[in-house]
Amino acid sequence: MRTKGEKSSSSGNQDSSGDMASGNLSAVTEFVFTGFPQLQDGGLLYFIPLLFIYTFIVIGNLMIFFAVRLDTRLHNPMYNFISIFSFLEMWYTTTTIPKMLSNLVSTQKTISFTGCLLQMYFFHSLGNTEGALLTIMAIDRYVAICNPLHYLTIMTPRRCAQLSAGSCVFGFLILLPEIVWISTLPFCGPNQIHQIFCDFTPLLNLACTDASVILVQDVIHALAILITSLIISLSYIRIVVVILGIPSAEGRKKAFSTCIAHIAVFLLFFGSVAIMYLRFSATYTPFWDTAIAVAFSVLSPLFNPMIYSLRNKDMKDAIKKLLCPQKVFHVHGS
């Protein structure tokens, strides 16, 4: 673990005062993750289960994506949003888990300054896109259940495409100014990130500037999470009220089955986000931060394919058709 003086000397054999005098404040060119166990502490034991989980996440989400795209019975707004969400989940985990796997088997658990910024940007941009998409999915279920007669005129294919594209544009543009701003901050040591991936608070704690910007960042994240969660919660509360008013038990069961998976994913996604970010920097501790980060970046995406595939008969049939097309064709043909 290098000290501030060692980091400065390795970045040009100058001390920090010399760097400041020459105007080169960004002496840190790489960061070291301290949230990983060392190889002698059982790092390899974490590698195999994490690799298995990552493989399952990628394969599971790919199956859902292609099952929806290839089965014409699922060509409707609800399944279209699910397929896009699954596609995003695959890339969302790819921004962090491969680097985690590399760090578990490497003695140098480092990431470059540029790599850290890119990981942070894509991780949070994809997360913001997923949050926006979950909001759209809640609105879609609200219109389908609370205003079914106008559903086809409101959720047209063109509008669904616009909403999907809008969520992506929002997710990837909203953080761009902030990432550009962080790239201009001076980082002159130390360079230890007390986390398993690059994130705003651990990184900003290392900046050689006023630390009050960290509090502002926490407040912005908290407000965004609360507003989005409130919109989705109100939508589902209204949906549940309408469903409970359906006189037929079979009708209530069918209506619940179309949105129960969405509610489960919403609770899992925003629950992990809330635990991760709705707290102040002073409450951060290395052990719990690592545990929460694993749940946030690994466990939540792990359960999403299972929720959407196991709770939905049409999705299960589409996946079976994708995996065994000849058998399904033979059964339907006979």
C-alpha positions in Angstrom: 0.0 0.0 0.0 1.7 3.2 -1.2 1.7 6.3 0.9 1.1 9.8 -0.5 4.8 10.5 -0.7 5.5 7.2 -2.5 2.7 7.8 -5.0 4.0 11.2 -5.8 7.5 10.0 -6.4 6.2 7.1 -8.6 4.3 9.6 -10.7 7.3 11.7 -11.7 9.8 11.6 -8.8 8.4 14.8 -7.4 6.7 15.5 -4.1 3.2 16.9 -3.9 4.4 20.5 -3.4 6.5 20.2 -6.5 3.5 19.0 -8.4 1.4 21.9 -7.2 4.1 24.3 -8.1 4.2 23.0 -11.6 0.4 22.9 -11.9 0.2 19.1 -12.2 -2.2 18.4 -9.3 -3.5 15.1 -10.7 -0.5 13.1 -9.5 -2.5 9.9 -9.0 -2.7 7.9 -12.2 -4.2 4.7 -10.8 -6.2 3.6 -7.8 -6.0 0.5 -5.5 -9.1 -1.4 -4.4 -8.8 -2.3 -0.7 -12.2 -4.2 -0.5 -10.9 -7.5 -1.9 -9.3 -10.3 0.1 -5.8 -11.2 -0.7 -4.9 -14.5 -2.4 -3.6 -15.9 0.8 -6.8 -14.9 2.6 -9.0 -17.0 0.2 -9.4 -14.8 -2.8 -9.6 -17.8 -5.1 -12.5 -19.1 -3.1 -14.6 -16.1 -4.0 -13.5 -16.2 -7.7 -15.4 -19.4 -8.6 -18.8 -18.6 -7.2 -18.6 -15.0 -8.6 -17.7 -16.4 -12.0 -20.6 -18.8 -11.8 -23.0 -16.0 -10.8 -21.8 -13.7 -13.6 -22.1 -16.5 -16.2 -25.7 -17.2 -15.0 -26.6 -13.5 -15.1 -25.3 -13.1 -18.7 -26.9 -16.4 -20.0 -30.2 -15.8 -18.1 -30.7 -12.3 -19.4 -29.6 -13.2 -22.9 -32.2 -16.0 -22.9 -35.0 -13.6 -21.8 -33.9 -11.0 -24.4 -33.9 -13.5 -27.3 -37.0 -15.4 -26.1 -39.0 -12.1 -26.2 -37.5 -11.1 -29.6 -38.1 -14.4 -31.3 -41.5 -15.3 -29.9 -44.3 -13.3 -31.6 -46.7 -14.0 -28.7 -44.5 -11.8 -26.5 -44.4 -8.8 -28.9 -46.2 -6.4 -26.7 -45.1 -3.4 -24.6 -44.7 -5.3 -21.3 -42.4 -8.0 -22.6 -40.6 -5.5 -24.8 -39.6 -3.5 -21.7 -38.6 -6.7 -19.9 -36.3 -7.7 -22.8 -34.7 -4.2 -22.8 -34.3 -4.3 -19.0 -32.6 -7.8 -19.3 -30.3 -6.5 -22.0 -29.3 -3.6 -19.7 -28.8 -5.9 -16.7 -26.2 -7.9 -18.7 -24.1 -4.8 -19.4 -24.7 -3.4 -16.0 -23.0 -6.3 -14.3 -20.3 -6.4 -17.0 -19.1 -3.0 -16.0 -18.0 -4.3 -12.6 -17.9 -8.1 -12.2 -15.1 -8.9 -14.8 -12.9 -6.4 -13.1 -13.8 -7.9 -9.7 -12.8 -11.3 -11.0 -9.5 -10.0 -12.3 -8.8 -8.4 -8.9 -9.6 -11.6 -7.0 -6.8 -13.5 -8.7 -4.3 -10.6 -9.1 -1.9 -9.2 -6.6 -2.2 -5.8 -8.1 -5.8 -4.8 -7.5 -5.6 -1.6 -9.4 -7.5 0.4 -11.9 -6.3 3.4 -14.0 -7.8 6.9 -13.4 -9.5 6.8 -16.8 -10.7 3.3 -16.2 -12.2 4.3 -12.9 -14.1 7.2 -14.4 -15.4 5.0 -17.3 -16.5 2.2 -14.9 -18.3 4.7 -12.7 -19.9 6.4 -15.7 -21.2 3.2 -17.4 -22.2 1.5 -14.1 -24.3 4.5 -12.9 -25.6 5.4 -16.4 -26.9 1.9 -16.9 -28.3 1.9 -13.4 -30.1 5.2 -14.1 -31.4 3.8 -17.4 -32.8 0.8 -15.5 -34.4 3.0 -12.9 -36.1 5.1 -15.7 -37.2 1.9 -17.4 -38.7 0.5 -14.2 -40.7 3.7 -13.9 -41.9 3.3 -17.5 -42.8 -0.4 -16.7 -44.8 0.7 -13.7 -46.7 3.3 -15.8 -47.3 0.7 -18.5 -48.9 -1.7 -15.9 -50.9 1.2 -14.5 -52.4 2.0 -17.9 -53.0 -1.7 -18.7 -54.9 -2.4 -15.4 -56.4 1.0 -14.5 -57.3 2.2 -18.0 -57.4 -1.0 -20.2 -59.8 0.4 -22.8 -57.3 3.1 -23.9 -54.2 0.9 -23.4 -53.6 0.2 -27.1 -54.0 3.8 -28.1 -51.7 5.1 -25.3 -48.9 2.4 -25.4 -48.4 2.3 -29.1 -45.3 0.7 -30.6 -44.0 4.1 -31.6 -44.5 5.5 -28.1 -42.9 2.5 -26.5 -39.9 2.9 -28.7 -39.7 6.6 -27.7 -40.0 5.8 -24.0 -37.3 3.1 -24.2 -34.9 5.4 -26.2 -35.7 8.3 -23.8 -34.8 6.3 -20.8 -31.4 5.4 -22.4 -30.7 9.0 -23.4 -31.6 10.2 -19.9 -29.5 7.6 -18.2 -26.4 8.3 -20.2 -26.6 12.1 -20.4 -27.6 12.9 -16.9 -24.2 11.9 -15.4 -22.0 13.1 -18.2 -21.4 16.7 -16.9 -20.6 15.2 -13.4 -18.1 12.8 -14.8 -16.4 15.5 -16.8 -16.3 17.7 -13.7 -14.7 14.8 -11.6 -12.1 14.3 -14.3 -10.8 17.9 -13.7 -10.4 17.4 -9.9 -6.9 17.1 -8.4 -6.0 13.7 -7.0 -2.6 13.9 -5.4 -2.8 10.9 -3.0 -3.6 8.7 -1.2 -4.9 6.4 -3.9 -6.7 3.6 -2.0 -10.4 3.2 -2.8 -12.1 1.4 0.1 -14.6 -0.4 -2.1 -14.7 -3.2 -4.7 -15.5 -0.9 -7.7 -15.2 2.8 -8.5 -18.0 4.8 -7.0 -18.6 8.5 -6.4 -18.2 8.8 -2.6 -15.0 6.6 -2.2 -13.4 8.4 -5.2 -14.4 12.0 -4.1 -13.0 11.2 -0.7 -9.6 11.0 -2.4 -9.8 14.4 -4.2 -7.4 17.1 -3.0 -10.3 19.6 -2.7 -13.2 20.6 -0.5 -14.9 17.5 0.7 -18.3 19.2 1.0 -19.0 18.3 -2.6 -19.4 14.7 -1.4 -22.4 15.7 0.7 -24.0 17.5 -2.3 -23.5 14.3 -4.3 -25.2 12.2 -1.6 -28.2 14.6 -1.5 -28.6 14.6 -5.3 -28.5 10.8 -5.4 -31.0 10.5 -2.5 -33.5 12.9 -4.1 -33.3 11.1 -7.5 -33.9 7.7 -5.8 -36.7 9.0 -3.6 -38.6 10.7 -6.5 -38.3 7.7 -8.8 -39.3 5.3 -6.0 -42.3 7.5 -5.1 -43.6 7.5 -8.7 -43.3 3.8 -9.0 -44.8 3.1 -5.5 -47.8 5.3 -6.2 -48.4 3.5 -9.5 -48.3 0.1 -7.9 -50.5 1.2 -5.0 -53.1 2.4 -7.4 -52.8 -0.9 -9.4 -53.3 -3.0 -6.3 -56.3 -1.0 -5.3 -57.9 -1.5 -8.7 -57.1 -5.2 -8.7 -58.7 -5.7 -5.3 -61.8 -4.2 -6.7 -62.1 -6.8 -9.5 -65.1 -9.0 -8.6 -63.8 -12.2 -10.1 -61.1 -14.2 -8.2 -59.8 -15.4 -11.5 -59.6 -11.9 -12.8 -57.7 -10.7 -9.7 -55.3 -13.6 -10.0 -54.6 -12.9 -13.7 -54.1 -9.1 -13.0 -51.7 -9.8 -10.1 -49.7 -12.3 -12.2 -48.9 -9.6 -14.8 -47.4 -7.2 -12.3 -46.1 -9.2 -9.4 -42.7 -9.8 -11.1 -42.4 -6.0 -11.8 -43.1 -5.3 -8.1 -40.5 -7.9 -7.0 -37.8 -6.5 -9.3 -38.7 -2.9 -8.3 -38.3 -3.8 -4.6 -35.1 -5.7 -5.2 -33.5 -3.0 -7.4 -34.5 0.1 -5.4 -34.1 -1.6 -2.1 -30.5 -2.3 -2.8 -30.0 1.2 -4.2 -31.5 2.7 -1.1 -29.3 0.7 1.2 -26.3 1.6 -0.9 -26.8 5.3 -1.2 -29.4 6.7 1.2 -26.9 7.2 3.9 -24.3 9.8 4.7 -20.5 9.3 4.2 -19.9 9.2 7.9 -21.7 5.8 8.2 -19.4 4.0 5.7 -17.5 1.1 7.2 -15.2 -1.1 5.1 -16.9 -4.5 5.9 -20.5 -3.4 5.5 -19.7 -1.3 2.4 -18.2 -4.3 0.7 -21.1 -6.6 1.7 -23.7 -4.0 0.5 -21.7 -3.4 -2.7 -21.8 -7.1 -3.5 -25.6 -7.3 -2.9 -26.1 -4.1 -5.0 -23.9 -5.0 -8.0 -24.2 -8.8 -8.0 -27.1 -10.3 -6.1 -29.8 -8.0 -7.4 -29.0 -8.8 -11.1 -28.7 -12.5 -10.2 -32.4 -12.7 -9.1 -34.0 -10.7 -11.9 -33.8 -13.5 -14.6 -35.3 -16.0 -12.1 -38.1 -13.6 -11.2 -39.1 -12.9 -14.7 -38.7 -16.5 -16.0 -40.2 -18.4 -13.0 -43.1 -16.2 -12.3 -44.4 -16.0 -15.8 -45.8 -19.0 -17.8 -45.6 -17.2 -21.2 -41.9 -16.4 -20.5 -41.2 -20.0 -19.5 -42.8 -21.3 -22.6 -40.8 -18.8 -24.8 -37.5 -19.9 -23.1 -38.3 -23.6 -23.6 -39.1 -22.8 -27.2 -35.8 -21.0 -27.6 -33.8 -23.9 -26.0 -35.7 -26.8 -27.6 -37.4 -25.4 -30.8 -37.8 -28.8 -32.5 -39.4 -30.4 -29.4 -41.8 -27.6 -28.9 -42.7 -27.6 -32.6 -43.3 -31.3 -32.5 -45.6 -31.0 -29.5 -47.6 -28.2 -31.0 -47.7 -30.0 -34.3 -49.0 -33.2 -32.9 
